[in-house]
Amino acid sequence: MPITFERDSVCAGDDVLAPNARIVTFGASPRLTDILSENGPLIDYLPCVNASRTHWLALIDDERVATISFTCEPCRSVAVTLLVDDRHVEGGRLYFRAAGQERVS
């Protein structure tokens, strides 16, 4: 099942690639926890921002479904908090809205 990942840009250089969309294919009717898994495609989709932790809000059809914290230094790591009950997703678009950024040492 194809799901389109799309996100806000994180800097002017990133705007060149806007709208930053990627189609990710999952098995039939994946669950939110499959799509937003810390070990899934999310970790390769979100952009690295040097020496920073970025915060994202994940939306499906304008519904806030999760918050995400992402860093790539010293190694890539993702922390996902679901804001809704886990459920099956029937395709469509998952939008990642930038929700902040903080410097990390």
JOQUIDA-V873960 format. One record per pair of residues at least 12 apart in sequence whose ideal C-beta (glycine too) atoms are under 10 Angstrom apart, sorted by the first residue. I is the first residue (numbers start at 1). GAP is how many residues later the second one is. D is the distance in whole Angstrom. If there is no record, write none. Layout:
i;gap;d
I;GAP;D
I;GAP;D
This chain:
i;gap;d
1;23;9
1;24;7
1;25;5
1;26;7
1;27;6
1;28;6
1;29;7
1;34;10
1;87;10
1;88;8
1;89;8
1;90;5
1;91;9
2;21;5
2;22;7
2;23;5
2;24;8
2;89;6
2;90;9
3;19;10
3;20;7
3;21;6
3;22;8
3;23;6
3;27;8
3;32;6
3;38;9
3;57;9
3;86;7
3;87;9
3;88;6
3;89;6
3;90;7
3;91;6
4;15;10
4;17;6
4;18;7
4;19;5
4;20;8
4;87;9
4;88;7
4;89;5
4;90;7
4;91;9
5;15;8
5;16;7
5;17;5
5;18;8
5;19;6
5;30;9
5;36;7
5;37;8
5;40;5
5;41;9
5;53;10
5;88;8
5;89;6
5;90;8
5;91;7
6;12;9
6;13;6
6;14;6
6;15;4
6;16;8
6;17;10
6;39;10
6;53;10
6;87;6
6;88;7
6;89;5
6;90;7
6;91;10
7;12;8
7;13;5
7;14;8
7;15;9
7;38;8
7;39;7
7;40;8
7;49;7
7;51;9
7;87;9
7;88;7
7;89;4
7;90;8
7;91;8
8;12;8
8;39;10
8;46;10
8;48;8
8;49;10
8;87;8
8;88;7
8;89;6
8;90;4
8;91;9
9;38;8
9;89;8
10;36;9
10;37;5
10;38;9
10;39;6
10;42;9
10;44;7
10;46;10
10;88;6
10;91;8
11;36;8
11;38;7
11;39;10
14;33;6
14;35;9
17;30;9
19;76;10
20;25;9
20;26;10
20;27;8
20;76;9
21;72;9
21;74;10
22;19;8
22;22;9
22;23;6
23;70;10
24;16;9
24;17;5
24;18;9
24;20;10
24;21;7
24;70;9
25;16;9
26;14;9
26;15;9
26;63;8
26;65;9
28;60;9
28;62;10
28;63;10
29;58;10
29;59;4
29;60;7
29;61;6
29;62;9
30;58;7
30;59;6
30;60;9
30;61;9
31;55;5
31;56;7
31;57;6
31;58;7
32;26;9
32;28;8
32;33;6
32;34;7
32;48;9
32;50;6
32;51;10
32;52;7
32;53;9
32;54;5
32;55;6
32;56;8
32;57;6
32;62;9
33;33;9
33;47;8
33;49;7
33;53;5
33;54;9
34;52;9
34;54;9
34;55;8
35;23;9
35;25;9
35;30;9
35;31;9
35;45;10
35;54;6
35;59;7
36;22;6
36;29;8
36;30;5
36;32;7
36;42;8
36;44;5
36;45;10
36;46;7
36;50;10
36;53;10
36;58;8
36;60;10
37;41;8
37;43;8
38;30;9
38;32;10
38;38;10
38;39;8
38;40;5
38;41;7
38;42;6
39;39;8
40;38;9
40;40;10
42;14;9
42;16;9
42;24;10
42;26;7
42;28;8
42;36;6
42;38;8
42;52;9
42;54;9
43;27;8
43;29;9
43;33;5
43;34;8
43;35;5
44;32;8
45;25;10
45;33;10
45;49;10
45;51;8
46;22;7
46;24;5
46;25;10
46;26;8
46;30;9
46;32;7
46;50;7
47;23;8
47;25;9
47;49;10
47;51;10
48;22;8
48;23;8
48;24;4
48;25;8
48;28;8
49;21;9
49;22;8
49;23;8
49;24;9
49;49;10
49;52;6
49;53;10
49;54;10
49;55;10
50;22;9
50;23;7
50;53;10
50;54;10
51;20;9
51;21;10
51;22;6
51;51;10
51;52;6
51;53;6
51;54;8
52;18;9
52;19;7
52;20;9
52;21;8
52;48;10
52;49;5
52;50;6
52;51;6
52;52;6
53;16;6
53;17;7
53;18;4
53;19;9
53;20;9
53;24;9
53;26;9
53;47;9
53;48;7
53;49;5
53;50;8
53;51;5
54;14;8
54;15;8
54;16;5
54;17;7
54;18;9
54;42;10
54;44;7
54;45;8
54;46;7
54;47;5
54;48;8
55;12;7
55;13;7
55;14;6
55;15;8
55;24;10
55;42;10
55;43;8
55;44;4
55;45;4
55;46;7
55;47;8
56;12;4
56;13;8
56;14;7
56;22;10
56;24;9
56;39;10
56;40;5
56;41;7
56;42;6
56;43;6
56;44;9
56;45;10
57;26;9
57;38;9
57;39;7
57;40;5
57;41;8
57;42;5
57;43;9
58;22;8
58;23;10
58;24;9
58;25;8
58;36;6
58;37;7
58;38;6
58;39;8
58;41;10
59;24;10
59;34;9
59;35;7
59;36;5
59;37;8
59;38;6
60;24;9
60;27;10
60;29;7
60;30;10
60;32;7
60;33;7
60;34;6
60;35;8
61;31;7
61;32;8
61;33;10
61;34;9
62;33;8
63;20;9
63;21;7
64;19;5
64;20;8
64;33;9
65;15;10
65;17;7
65;18;6
65;19;5
65;20;10
65;21;10
65;22;9
65;24;9
65;29;8
65;30;10
66;14;6
66;15;6
66;16;5
66;17;6
66;18;8
66;28;9
66;30;9
67;12;9
67;13;8
67;14;5
67;15;9
67;16;7
67;32;7
68;12;5
68;13;8
68;28;7
68;31;8
69;12;8
69;30;9
69;31;9
69;33;9
70;26;9
70;31;10
71;31;9
71;33;6
72;32;10
73;31;7
73;32;9
74;30;9
